[in-house]
Amino acid sequence: MSSPVAAPPRPDVLVRLAASERQRAAHFAVRRAVFVDEQQLFAGDDRDERDARVTTLHAIGVIGASVAGAVRLYPLGGGEWKGDRLAVLPAARHGALGARLVRFAVATAGERGGGRMVAMIQLPNVAFFEGLGFSFNPQFTNDQGACMVIGDNIHAMLLDREFFKTFTHKQIADSRSHTEALICISCDSRGEVDGLVKKAVAGGGKVPRASQDHGFMYIHGFEDLDGHTWELAHMAGDPPAR
């Protein structure tokens, strides 16, 4: 079968800097809905002294006429910028709004002389995998990483790159150009395999190769927004005897 084709960017999605108090209020409302109400990472409000600084920029992601995403960015000095407080409302996580907010933040910092962006955000992969139907454990989710629930006793930690470096002395592989591991998840049907691949592509993922039908086993897969490969397999019977 042929691989699904990625859907074109939605014309009604816009990412821009908040230019009025009303837009800033909408930016903060999205963050509060995600970080305070949904994930309970903060009590009452997630705003801090950084939000009051004139050098801090607040971006919004607009779908149609509604603000559904937010991210803030600010200079650290020496050409370095930092992006954090990336938030996307649940109803908007089926698309690639989180990834577009991150790209906008990096481009905006670059336009203002930023040579390097330090990201302390819940990675776009959080919204990406939520769009595939996975959930996250808020007790082990913050702006350094997210705990994705795969099964009752199976979890995957999606970590910020800088935070991940604290767990190893080895060099971190660039998953967009190097393959460090293949992660395989078992599915109940061939339809579930194809359905997850289609959702992944719609959310901004890529299909690294065509599906494979071995008779007793059907395999397809996708690359997430960081380039990690996730294979999906449905076992329709026993493998042939050798």
SULSUL-V29440 format. One record per pair of residues at least 12 apart in sequence whose C-alpha atoms are under 7 Angstrom apart, sorted by the first residue. I is the first residue (numbers start at 1). J is the second residue. Records with the same first field share a line. If there is no record, write none. Layout:
# SULSUL-V29440
I = J, J
This chain:
# SULSUL-V29440
1 = 211
2 = 210
3 = 207, 210
4 = 198
6 = 201, 202
7 = 202
12 = 63, 64
13 = 62, 63, 64
14 = 61, 62, 63
15 = 60, 61, 62, 101
16 = 59, 60, 61
17 = 57, 58, 59, 60
18 = 58, 59, 60
24 = 58
26 = 67
27 = 60, 70
30 = 68, 69, 70, 87, 89
31 = 70, 87
32 = 45, 46
34 = 87, 89
39 = 138
41 = 142
55 = 74
56 = 73, 74
57 = 72, 73, 74
58 = 71, 72, 73
59 = 71, 72
61 = 97, 101
68 = 88, 89, 92
69 = 87, 88, 89
70 = 86, 87, 88
71 = 84, 85, 86, 87, 101
72 = 84, 85
73 = 105
79 = 113, 114, 115, 116
80 = 114, 115, 116, 117
81 = 109, 114, 116, 117, 118
82 = 117, 118, 119
83 = 105, 117, 118, 119, 120, 121
84 = 119, 120, 121
85 = 121
86 = 121, 122
93 = 127, 128, 130, 131
94 = 128, 131, 203
95 = 202, 203
96 = 203, 204
98 = 124, 127
99 = 124
120 = 143, 144, 160
121 = 143, 144
122 = 142, 143, 144, 145, 146
123 = 160
125 = 224, 225
128 = 203
131 = 199, 203
132 = 196, 199, 200
134 = 148, 149, 150
135 = 148, 149
136 = 148, 149
137 = 149
144 = 159, 160, 163
145 = 157, 158, 159, 160
146 = 158, 159
175 = 226, 227, 228
176 = 226, 227
182 = 229, 230, 231
183 = 229, 230, 231
184 = 230, 231, 232
185 = 231, 232, 233
186 = 232, 233, 234
187 = 232, 233, 234
188 = 234
189 = 234
190 = 218, 234
193 = 220, 232, 233
197 = 221, 222
200 = 222
204 = 225
205 = 222, 223, 224, 225
206 = 222, 223, 224
207 = 221, 222, 223
208 = 222, 223
216 = 235, 236, 237, 238, 239
217 = 233, 234, 235, 236
218 = 233, 234, 235
219 = 231, 232, 233, 234
220 = 232, 233
